Amino acid sequence: MHAGRLDPANGHDEPPEVEVVIEVPRGSFLKRGSSGRVDFVSPLPCPFNYGSVPNYLGLEGDLLDALVLGPRLPFGARIRVRAWGAVTLTDRGLSDDKLICSAHALTVAERRSVLCFFHFYARCKGLLNIWRCRPGRNACDGWCAASLAIARAQPLREPWPGPRVGF
């Protein structure tokens, strides 16, 4: 992963580039976790490619999540892409950053679509957690810089054994 750096052409920070492994292809009904295990079958297809950054642990102890805009990518695909921001969710009281990645800078409409999705997702996940008898707050806490989400993540120095908490 490359940290954001100054672009001499326009004087602005470039967004960080990350490697993402796709766990849920766009349009899929199967929600897999970073361990590869099916977490649940969704009644609605995922509108984005969803995966994780294999060399960082997120705040909740699972690999750092990443959403990739654009055409459907196959399950298991590994791509390098820029992270233009992040959305922070709270799931069962645990903070969970989601990098928002794309080959191009995000439009206002794309940012709005991503936030709408995560507000809806947080409500659905809250209902699922009630059904699973898993207490705790569930909410979409909004947008933050990708560099902040990456700074809050823990770099992995050795192979990852899997999540501490059942998802």
C-alpha positions as protocol buffer text, in pm:
chain_id: "A"
residue {
  index: 1
  type: MET
  ca { x: 0 y: 0 z: 0 }
}
residue {
  index: 2
  type: HIS
  ca { x: 119 y: 347 z: -77 }
}
residue {
  index: 3
  type: ALA
  ca { x: 26 y: 631 z: 156 }
}
residue {
  index: 4
  type: GLY
  ca { x: -121 y: 939 z: -8 }
}
residue {
  index: 5
  type: ARG
  ca { x: 148 y: 1172 z: -136 }
}
residue {
  index: 6
  type: LEU
  ca { x: 159 y: 1522 z: -278 }
}
residue {
  index: 7
  type: ASP
  ca { x: 84 y: 1544 z: -650 }
}
residue {
  index: 8
  type: PRO
  ca { x: 319 y: 1816 z: -780 }
}
residue {
  index: 9
  type: ALA
  ca { x: 91 y: 1886 z: -1079 }
}
residue {
  index: 10
  type: ASN
  ca { x: -198 y: 2020 z: -869 }
}
residue {
  index: 11
  type: GLY
  ca { x: -58 y: 2055 z: -514 }
}
residue {
  index: 12
  type: HIS
  ca { x: -318 y: 1815 z: -365 }
}
residue {
  index: 13
  type: ASP
  ca { x: -265 y: 1490 z: -180 }
}
residue {
  index: 14
  type: GLU
  ca { x: -313 y: 1183 z: -399 }
}
residue {
  index: 15
  type: PRO
  ca { x: -546 y: 924 z: -250 }
}
residue {
  index: 16
  type: PRO
  ca { x: -371 y: 616 z: -109 }
}
residue {
  index: 17
  type: GLU
  ca { x: -346 y: 306 z: -327 }
}
residue {
  index: 18
  type: VAL
  ca { x: -439 y: -28 z: -171 }
}
residue {
  index: 19
  type: GLU
  ca { x: -461 y: -392 z: -272 }
}
residue {
  index: 20
  type: VAL
  ca { x: -815 y: -527 z: -237 }
}
residue {
  index: 21
  type: VAL
  ca { x: -928 y: -892 z: -249 }
}
residue {
  index: 22
  type: ILE
  ca { x: -1290 y: -922 z: -366 }
}
residue {
  index: 23
  type: GLU
  ca { x: -1510 y: -1131 z: -132 }
}
residue {
  index: 24
  type: VAL
  ca { x: -1854 y: -1025 z: -261 }
}
residue {
  index: 25
  type: PRO
  ca { x: -1876 y: -946 z: -633 }
}
residue {
  index: 26
  type: ARG
  ca { x: -2117 y: -672 z: -740 }
}
residue {
  index: 27
  type: GLY
  ca { x: -2463 y: -829 z: -783 }
}
residue {
  index: 28
  type: SER
  ca { x: -2393 y: -1124 z: -550 }
}
residue {
  index: 29
  type: PHE
  ca { x: -2645 y: -1240 z: -289 }
}
residue {
  index: 30
  type: LEU
  ca { x: -2380 y: -1423 z: -81 }
}
residue {
  index: 31
  type: LYS
  ca { x: -2208 y: -1218 z: 190 }
}
residue {
  index: 32
  type: ARG
  ca { x: -1871 y: -1377 z: 264 }
}
residue {
  index: 33
  type: GLY
  ca { x: -1637 y: -1262 z: 536 }
}
residue {
  index: 34
  type: SER
  ca { x: -1263 y: -1220 z: 493 }
}
residue {
  index: 35
  type: SER
  ca { x: -1217 y: -1579 z: 616 }
}
residue {
  index: 36
  type: GLY
  ca { x: -1410 y: -1694 z: 304 }
}
residue {
  index: 37
  type: ARG
  ca { x: -1699 y: -1836 z: 508 }
}
residue {
  index: 38
  type: VAL
  ca { x: -2053 y: -1740 z: 400 }
}
residue {
  index: 39
  type: ASP
  ca { x: -2187 y: -1497 z: 663 }
}
residue {
  index: 40
  type: PHE
  ca { x: -2540 y: -1475 z: 526 }
}
residue {
  index: 41
  type: VAL
  ca { x: -2751 y: -1483 z: 211 }
}
residue {
  index: 42
  type: SER
  ca { x: -2890 y: -1139 z: 136 }
}
residue {
  index: 43
  type: PRO
  ca { x: -3241 y: -1087 z: 1 }
}
residue {
  index: 44
  type: LEU
  ca { x: -3092 y: -806 z: -215 }
}
residue {
  index: 45
  type: PRO
  ca { x: -2785 y: -815 z: -440 }
}
residue {
  index: 46
  type: CYS
  ca { x: -2479 y: -619 z: -330 }
}
residue {
  index: 47
  type: PRO
  ca { x: -2462 y: -302 z: -546 }
}
residue {
  index: 48
  type: PHE
  ca { x: -2081 y: -279 z: -523 }
}
residue {
  index: 49
  type: ASN
  ca { x: -1779 y: -508 z: -525 }
}
residue {
  index: 50
  type: TYR
  ca { x: -1690 y: -570 z: -161 }
}
residue {
  index: 51
  type: GLY
  ca { x: -1372 y: -708 z: -13 }
}
residue {
  index: 52
  type: SER
  ca { x: -1079 y: -643 z: 217 }
}
residue {
  index: 53
  type: VAL
  ca { x: -726 y: -508 z: 228 }
}
residue {
  index: 54
  type: PRO
  ca { x: -520 y: -820 z: 310 }
}
residue {
  index: 55
  type: ASN
  ca { x: -237 y: -643 z: 493 }
}
residue {
  index: 56
  type: TYR
  ca { x: -438 y: -436 z: 745 }
}
residue {
  index: 57
  type: LEU
  ca { x: -665 y: -519 z: 1038 }
}
residue {
  index: 58
  type: GLY
  ca { x: -960 y: -290 z: 1091 }
}
residue {
  index: 59
  type: LEU
  ca { x: -1073 y: -154 z: 1427 }
}
residue {
  index: 60
  type: GLU
  ca { x: -1303 y: -451 z: 1497 }
}
residue {
  index: 61
  type: GLY
  ca { x: -1028 y: -714 z: 1450 }
}
residue {
  index: 62
  type: ASP
  ca { x: -1117 y: -830 z: 1099 }
}
residue {
  index: 63
  type: LEU
  ca { x: -932 y: -735 z: 780 }
}
residue {
  index: 64
  type: LEU
  ca { x: -988 y: -373 z: 674 }
}
residue {
  index: 65
  type: ASP
  ca { x: -1298 y: -364 z: 453 }
}
residue {
  index: 66
  type: ALA
  ca { x: -1301 y: -206 z: 108 }
}
residue {
  index: 67
  type: LEU
  ca { x: -1580 y: -135 z: -139 }
}
residue {
  index: 68
  type: VAL
  ca { x: -1478 y: -106 z: -507 }
}
residue {
  index: 69
  type: LEU
  ca { x: -1696 y: 93 z: -745 }
}
residue {
  index: 70
  type: GLY
  ca { x: -1717 y: -6 z: -1110 }
}
residue {
  index: 71
  type: PRO
  ca { x: -1800 y: -319 z: -1307 }
}
residue {
  index: 72
  type: ARG
  ca { x: -1845 y: -659 z: -1142 }
}
residue {
  index: 73
  type: LEU
  ca { x: -1518 y: -821 z: -1037 }
}
residue {
  index: 74
  type: PRO
  ca { x: -1489 y: -1198 z: -982 }
}
residue {
  index: 75
  type: PHE
  ca { x: -1475 y: -1353 z: -636 }
}
residue {
  index: 76
  type: GLY
  ca { x: -1110 y: -1373 z: -525 }
}
residue {
  index: 77
  type: ALA
  ca { x: -986 y: -1104 z: -766 }
}
residue {
  index: 78
  type: ARG
  ca { x: -689 y: -904 z: -633 }
}
residue {
  index: 79
  type: ILE
  ca { x: -667 y: -548 z: -759 }
}
residue {
  index: 80
  type: ARG
  ca { x: -468 y: -233 z: -678 }
}
residue {
  index: 81
  type: VAL
  ca { x: -695 y: 69 z: -662 }
}
residue {
  index: 82
  type: ARG
  ca { x: -711 y: 415 z: -505 }
}
residue {
  index: 83
  type: ALA
  ca { x: -911 y: 471 z: -185 }
}
residue {
  index: 84
  type: TRP
  ca { x: -1099 y: 804 z: -220 }
}
residue {
  index: 85
  type: GLY
  ca { x: -1253 y: 801 z: 127 }
}
residue {
  index: 86
  type: ALA
  ca { x: -1403 y: 575 z: 389 }
}
residue {
  index: 87
  type: VAL
  ca { x: -1734 y: 521 z: 564 }
}
residue {
  index: 88
  type: THR
  ca { x: -1737 y: 433 z: 932 }
}
residue {
  index: 89
  type: LEU
  ca { x: -1998 y: 186 z: 1053 }
}
residue {
  index: 90
  type: THR
  ca { x: -2076 y: 76 z: 1404 }
}
residue {
  index: 91
  type: ASP
  ca { x: -2169 y: -293 z: 1417 }
}
residue {
  index: 92
  type: ARG
  ca { x: -2265 y: -435 z: 1759 }
}
residue {
  index: 93
  type: GLY
  ca { x: -2092 y: -136 z: 1918 }
}
residue {
  index: 94
  type: LEU
  ca { x: -1762 y: -192 z: 1730 }
}
residue {
  index: 95
  type: SER
  ca { x: -1632 y: 70 z: 1484 }
}
residue {
  index: 96
  type: ASP
  ca { x: -1564 y: -65 z: 1137 }
}
residue {
  index: 97
  type: ASP
  ca { x: -1412 y: 149 z: 860 }
}
residue {
  index: 98
  type: LYS
  ca { x: -1490 y: 69 z: 496 }
}
residue {
  index: 99
  type: LEU
  ca { x: -1253 y: 211 z: 234 }
}
residue {
  index: 100
  type: ILE
  ca { x: -1432 y: 345 z: -74 }
}
residue {
  index: 101
  type: CYS
  ca { x: -1219 y: 265 z: -379 }
}
residue {
  index: 102
  type: SER
  ca { x: -1242 y: 343 z: -748 }
}
residue {
  index: 103
  type: ALA
  ca { x: -1027 y: 385 z: -1057 }
}
residue {
  index: 104
  type: HIS
  ca { x: -1147 y: 748 z: -1070 }
}
residue {
  index: 105
  type: ALA
  ca { x: -1228 y: 1031 z: -828 }
}
residue {
  index: 106
  type: LEU
  ca { x: -1576 y: 991 z: -682 }
}
residue {
  index: 107
  type: THR
  ca { x: -1864 y: 1205 z: -801 }
}
residue {
  index: 108
  type: VAL
  ca { x: -2108 y: 1365 z: -559 }
}
residue {
  index: 109
  type: ALA
  ca { x: -2372 y: 1115 z: -677 }
}
residue {
  index: 110
  type: GLU
  ca { x: -2140 y: 818 z: -608 }
}
residue {
  index: 111
  type: ARG
  ca { x: -2061 y: 947 z: -257 }
}
residue {
  index: 112
  type: ARG
  ca { x: -2434 y: 991 z: -189 }
}
residue {
  index: 113
  type: SER
  ca { x: -2512 y: 642 z: -324 }
}
residue {
  index: 114
  type: VAL
  ca { x: -2244 y: 484 z: -104 }
}
residue {
  index: 115
  type: LEU
  ca { x: -2371 y: 664 z: 207 }
}
residue {
  index: 116
  type: CYS
  ca { x: -2733 y: 567 z: 132 }
}
residue {
  index: 117
  type: PHE
  ca { x: -2625 y: 204 z: 90 }
}
residue {
  index: 118
  type: PHE
  ca { x: -2440 y: 199 z: 423 }
}
residue {
  index: 119
  type: HIS
  ca { x: -2726 y: 367 z: 612 }
}
residue {
  index: 120
  type: PHE
  ca { x: -2957 y: 97 z: 473 }
}
residue {
  index: 121
  type: TYR
  ca { x: -2699 y: -178 z: 539 }
}
residue {
  index: 122
  type: ALA
  ca { x: -2653 y: -67 z: 903 }
}
residue {
  index: 123
  type: ARG
  ca { x: -3028 y: -93 z: 962 }
}
residue {
  index: 124
  type: CYS
  ca { x: -3047 y: -437 z: 799 }
}
residue {
  index: 125
  type: LYS
  ca { x: -2741 y: -556 z: 994 }
}
residue {
  index: 126
  type: GLY
  ca { x: -2903 y: -428 z: 1313 }
}
residue {
  index: 127
  type: LEU
  ca { x: -3213 y: -638 z: 1243 }
}
residue {
  index: 128
  type: LEU
  ca { x: -2997 y: -941 z: 1161 }
}
residue {
  index: 129
  type: ASN
  ca { x: -2807 y: -893 z: 1488 }
}
residue {
  index: 130
  type: ILE
  ca { x: -3133 y: -878 z: 1683 }
}
residue {
  index: 131
  type: TRP
  ca { x: -3240 y: -1206 z: 1517 }
}
residue {
  index: 132
  type: ARG
  ca { x: -2899 y: -1357 z: 1604 }
}
residue {
  index: 133
  type: CYS
  ca { x: -2929 y: -1227 z: 1964 }
}
residue {
  index: 134
  type: ARG
  ca { x: -2616 y: -1014 z: 1922 }
}
residue {
  index: 135
  type: PRO
  ca { x: -2662 y: -687 z: 2115 }
}
residue {
  index: 136
  type: GLY
  ca { x: -2500 y: -352 z: 2046 }
}
residue {
  index: 137
  type: ARG
  ca { x: -2541 y: -31 z: 1850 }
}
residue {
  index: 138
  type: ASN
  ca { x: -2562 y: -50 z: 1468 }
}
residue {
  index: 139
  type: ALA
  ca { x: -2532 y: 268 z: 1261 }
}
residue {
  index: 140
  type: CYS
  ca { x: -2362 y: 439 z: 970 }
}
residue {
  index: 141
  type: ASP
  ca { x: -2145 y: 708 z: 1128 }
}
residue {
  index: 142
  type: GLY
  ca { x: -2061 y: 887 z: 802 }
}
residue {
  index: 143
  type: TRP
  ca { x: -1770 y: 971 z: 576 }
}
residue {
  index: 144
  type: CYS
  ca { x: -1402 y: 1015 z: 667 }
}
residue {
  index: 145
  type: ALA
  ca { x: -1071 y: 1039 z: 483 }
}
residue {
  index: 146
  type: ALA
  ca { x: -922 y: 712 z: 356 }
}
residue {
  index: 147
  type: SER
  ca { x: -589 y: 811 z: 512 }
}
residue {
  index: 148
  type: LEU
  ca { x: -760 y: 833 z: 855 }
}
residue {
  index: 149
  type: ALA
  ca { x: -917 y: 487 z: 818 }
}
residue {
  index: 150
  type: ILE
  ca { x: -581 y: 341 z: 713 }
}
residue {
  index: 151
  type: ALA
  ca { x: -403 y: 516 z: 1002 }
}
residue {
  index: 152
  type: ARG
  ca { x: -654 y: 362 z: 1247 }
}
residue {
  index: 153
  type: ALA
  ca { x: -597 y: 13 z: 1101 }
}
residue {
  index: 154
  type: GLN
  ca { x: -320 y: -214 z: 1225 }
}
residue {
  index: 155
  type: PRO
  ca { x: -59 y: -330 z: 971 }
}
residue {
  index: 156
  type: LEU
  ca { x: -24 y: -708 z: 957 }
}
residue {
  index: 157
  type: ARG
  ca { x: 328 y: -840 z: 1000 }
}
residue {
  index: 158
  type: GLU
  ca { x: 244 y: -1213 z: 978 }
}
residue {
  index: 159
  type: PRO
  ca { x: -31 y: -1434 z: 832 }
}
residue {
  index: 160
  type: TRP
  ca { x: -375 y: -1345 z: 964 }
}
residue {
  index: 161
  type: PRO
  ca { x: -547 y: -1625 z: 1166 }
}
residue {
  index: 162
  type: GLY
  ca { x: -903 y: -1498 z: 1112 }
}
residue {
  index: 163
  type: PRO
  ca { x: -1141 y: -1268 z: 1297 }
}
residue {
  index: 164
  type: ARG
  ca { x: -1155 y: -1258 z: 1678 }
}
residue {
  index: 165
  type: VAL
  ca { x: -1530 y: -1198 z: 1674 }
}
residue {
  index: 166
  type: GLY
  ca { x: -1790 y: -1403 z: 1488 }
}
residue {
  index: 167
  type: PHE
  ca { x: -1952 y: -1192 z: 1220 }
}
